Amino acid sequence: MNNLSNGDRPIYADVTRLLRRHVGAIHHTGIDRVNLEYARWIHGADGGLCLRQGGGLKQLSRAAWGRFLLGATQPGNPGRRRRERLLLLLRSMILRRPIPDGSVPIASTHSWLAHGEMWDWLGMRDCHPVVFIHDLIPIDYPEYSHPREKALHERRLENSLRHSRGIVVNSRCTESAVKRFAKRAGLPLPPIQVAPLGHDLPQRPMEPLPKEIRKPYFLVLGTIEPRKNHLLLLTVWRELVRRHGDRAPQLVVVGRRGWECEQVVDLLERCETIHPHLVERNNATDAEVVTLISKARALLMPSFAEGFGIPVLEALALGTPVISSPLPAIREFAGDIPDYAEPYDGVRWLELIENHLDEDSNVRREQLRRLPGFADMTWELHFRIVGKFLESLS
């Protein structure tokens, strides 16, 4: 394989989650985008692609998936492209052979890590799975996850620690969390590699702004769920409108509505005060997101917990200021470039947003001065690190 090897063992990218999202017309989250990049990398290096089925991993047609990967940045409209997606699925099912014994499947999502029968199947075939652990948020912050998610994620970690050949993580923060979990559980720690996530962004916006968006605006990007703390921003926007009236900036909310976000949805749909200054887009394409980030006054990330923070990475790479919670995972790659505010400090968030609304504020000028110092990370660099890690495991 080109720049990719694990001795004589064939390498496969698991695309189970990616296929399901595509067929279901579900737009990609950060984990989906990581899954897509791993599939493209391994496919481009003459590796294989596989899908979980019937308690094992089955090979997929390289020809069908080559066409899929070339255009899979978004799943498409469910009505217009449903037939196309279903036909693609049927074509991809042609090679339903198990992956060869001794293979190295790379699980870049958590899709099947909790299923003991999968690990038994891999063990019986002398496979050497390598897994990507994105975060331990359901374990360390169970209040921000589904009630069942903590126990499920613990099983994922336990199986990965017991049976995987190696673990890739996105940050030293996640690495530390994995090591703490292993120590608490009394489990062995396989080789672990930190490989910060990358991006492959164009140098300039790809599309014009949607007509309902006007400048100045601020952007929050991510699934609407309790952990992302949209409620704080909507409360801040109510005060911005009270202070500035019609001159208040827009808040552009990009992301699907998730679980347990009823109070946020009520504000999005029924708060007459902020509604004229609010734009919600739950189906933005990758190209639209690049444009929205590039032209925003600032990207806002008031999260209570993150495993990495891809929106912050992309904003800084595009030269857009960031206001963020001071989370260790974000500080690790963003350093002192963003302006930080605790996720519960609405007064500080209001102050920083007003400072970035003012083109002449010292706060805004200082961050713009710091932005050129951002140490950019690309997918090419990420996979160079992962490729060397795979070589070390052979």
N, C-alpha and C positions, 0 to 999 in steps of 0.2 A: 504494500500500500504506500502511496506517496506521503512521506513524512508522518506515517502512522503505523506503529507496529506493536505487537505484543508477542514476540517470538514468532512461532509458526501458527499461533492461534488466530482464527478469523474473528474480526470485531464487528459487532452489530449494534445499531442504534435502535432502542425501543421507541416506537412511535404510537403506542396504544392511545395515549391521551390526545395526541395531535390529530389522529384520525377521527376520534370521537367528536372532538370540538369542530372539526371541519364539516363532518356530515351533519352535525347538529346546528350548524350555522352560528356557533358561539364565538364571539370575537376574542382574540387572544389576550390572556393575562401575561404577566412577566414570566411565569413558569412556562407557559406555552411558547413564548418567544425563545426561551432557552432551549426547549425541546426541539423547536424548528432549527435553530442554529446547529445543534448537535447532529441532527439528521442530515443537514446539508454538508456539514464537515465530513462525517463518516461516509456518506454517499459519494461525495466528491473525491475521497481518498480510496475509492473502490471497495469500501466496506459494505456491509449488508444492512438491511432494515428488517425489523421484526415487530410482531404484534402478539400481545398476550391472548391466548385462546385455549380453552379447555385445560387449564392448569399448566400450560407450557407456553413457550415462545415459538411462534411459527414465522418462517421466512416470507417476505413479500417480494413481489416482482420488481426488479430494478427498473425496468422500462416504465411501468406504470407510475412508480414512485418518483422516477426522474421527472416526469411531466408534472406530477403533483408538487414537488419541491420547488420547481421553477416559479410557480405561481401561488404558493401557499402562504403569502404574507397575511392574507385575510381569508376567512372562510366564504365570503360572498353572501349575496342576498338569498334567503332560504327559498323564495318562490322562483325567482328567475333561474337559479342555478341548481335547484334540487336534483333534476334529472342528471345533470352533468356530474354532480357529486356522487350520486348513487351508482352511476356507471363506472366512475373512477374506483369506487369501493369494490365493485364486482371484479374489475380488472386486477385490483391489488390482491384479491383473494385467490388468484390462480395458483400461486406457489404456497400452498398451505403445508409445506414440509417443516418439520422441526428444525431449529437451528442446529448445526453440526455439534456433535460431542466435542468438548474442549473449547467451545467458543468463549469470547469475552463480550457478553451483552452489557451495554452501557445504559443504565436507567437514569435519564436526566430529569425525570419527574418522580413523584412518590407513588405512582399509580398502583403498583402491586407489592410494594415493600412489606405490607402488613400481612400478606397471605403466605402462611407456612407451606402450603402445598407447592407454591412456585419455587421456593427455596429448596424444597426436597427434590423437585423435578430437576433443577439446575445442578444440585449436588450429585444426583445419580448419573448425570451426563458429564461430570468433571468440568462443568463450566466455571469460569472465573468472573463473576459479575462485579462490575464497578458501578457504584451508585453516587448520585449527586444529592447531597442534603442541602436544601435551600434555607431552612431555618428550623428552630425548635420552638416557635411561637406557641403552638397548641399546648406544649408541655410547660414552658416557662410563663406563659400568659394565657391560661385556660379561659379566663373571663372574656377574651376576645375571639373565641372559637366556638363551634358547635359543641354542645355538651358531650357528645361521644368522641370528639376529635382528640382529646388528650390521651385516652387509652389507645386509640387507633395509632396515633403518632408514636407512642411509646413502643408499640409492637413493631412499627417500621424501623425505629432506631435499634431495638434489640435484635431484630433479624439481620439488619445491615452490619451491626458490630460482630455478630456471631459468624456470619456466612459470607460477607462480601470480601473480594480480593483487595479492594481499595475504596476509599471514600474521597470524593471531590467536594469542596465547600467553596462558597462565594466570598468568604471574608474570614479574617482572623477572629472576628466576633462569633461567627457560626462555628468555627473550629473549636474555640474555647467552650462553647455550649455543648458540643458533641463530647468533648473530653470530660466535662463535668458530669454529663449523663452517664458515660461509660464508667466513671469512677463510682458514682452513686449506685449503679446497677451491678457493679462487680463484674463487668464484662470486658473482654479483651478489646484493644483498640487496633484495628488494621491500619496499614499505611494510609495517611491522610494528606491531602494536597489542597492548599489554598490557591484558588485561581479566580481573581476578581472578574466579574462579568464585563462584557464589552458592549460595543455598539457598532453599527455600520450605517451611520447617518449621512445623508447628503450634506454638502457644504452650504446649501441654500434651500429655503422653503420650496416645496414641490408644487403647491397649489395655492390659489388665492384664499383669503379668509372667507368662511361661510358668511352669507349676507346678513344673518342675524347677529353677528358678532361685530362689535365696534370697539375701537380703542378709546381710552386705555382699558385693558382687562387683565385680570389675574387668572391663573390656571391651576386647578387641582386635578390630578390624574390618578385614577385607580378605582377598583371596585368599591362601591358604596357599602361599607360595612363598619361596625363599631370601631375596629382598630384604626381605621383611617381618619376618624375624628372630623368628619364633615360637619358635625353639629356645631363645633366651635366656630368654623368659618361662616356658617350661615348666621350664627348669632352676631359675629363681628360685622357681617354685611348689613344687618339690620341697623347697627349703630352707625356704620358708614353712610347709609342712606339718610338717617336722621341728621347727621352732621352736614352732608354735602348735597342732599336733595338730588336734583336731576343730574348734577355733575359727578355723582358717585360712579366709580368704575364698575364694570361688569365683573361678575364671577362666572367663569366657564368651568363647568363640572363635566369631566369626561370619564366615563366608566359605567359598567353595568350596575344595576341595583342588585345588591346581594341580600344577605339574610339579616334579620333582626335590625332593620334600619327604618322602622315605621315612623319614628319621630322626625328623622331626616326627610323621608318621603313627604310627610305632612307639610314640612316647611317648603320643600321644593314645589309642591303642587298648590298649596293653599295660602302661603304667606304673601299677602297683597303688597306689603311694604317692599320686599326685596324682589318680587317677581319681575318687574321691569328691568332689573339689573342682573338677571340670572339667565344663563343659557346652560341647558343640560343636553349632553350628547352621549348616548350610550352605544353608538354604532360607528364611531369615527374610524376611518382607515388609518393605516400607518402613515401614509402620506399626509393626511389631514392633521395627525398628531404632531408631525414634524413642523408643519406650518404653525399650528397653535402654540407650540413651545417657543418657536423662533420669534414670534411677534408679541408674546405676552410681556407685560411689565415685570412679572416675576412668576416663577413656579412656586406653589405652596405645598408643603408636605408636613402637616401637623400630626402625623401618626404617633400612636402610643408605642408601637413596636414595628420593626422592619428587619428582615434578614439581610437585605442589601439596600435597595432604593434605586431601581433603574430610572424612574423619572428624574431624579436628581442628577444622576450621571448624564442623561441625555440633555438636560437643560444646561448644565455646565459646559458640556461639549459643544453646544450650539451658541454659547455666549449669553445665555439668559440668566439673570439673577435668580437666586433661590432663597426662600425663607423656609426654614425647616425646624422640626424638633431636633434637639441635640442628641440624637441616638448614636450609640457607639458605632453601629454598622455604617452609618452615613458619614460620620466624622472620619472614619478610617480611610475613605477614598476622597472625600470632599475637603477635609482639613478645615481650615478657618475661612474658606472662601464664602460659604453662605452666611446669612444672618440667622441666628438661632433664637428660638423662643420655646419655653417649655409647653407641652401640649395642653396644659390646663390653664395657662396664663393668657387669658383673652385680652387683657389690657396691653400686654407686650405685643401680641399679634396685631392688634389694632394700630399700635404705634408704628410698628415696622411696615405694615401695609401702607399707612399714610406717608411714611418716609419714601417708600418706593413709588408712590403715586406722584410725588413731587420730583420732577426731573432735576431740580437744583439742590436736593437735600444732600448733606454730607454722607449720610448713611448709604444712599444709592451710589454716589460717586465713588465711595471707598470700595464697595463690592465690585463695581465695574473695573476699578483699578486692580483688584485682586484676581479677577476672572482669567486673565491671560496666563496666570501661574498654575492653572489646573493641569494636573498630570493625566492626560487622556489615556483611556484603555479601549482597545479595539478587540473584536472577536478573534482576529488573527493572533494577537498576543495571548489571549486567553487559551486558545487551542495549542499554541506553542508550549505553554506550561503543561497542559493536560497531556499532550503528546509525549513529552519527556517523562511524565509520571507513568504513563502506560508502559513505556519502554523499561522503566525501572522495576515494573511488576513482573516482567517476563522471566 
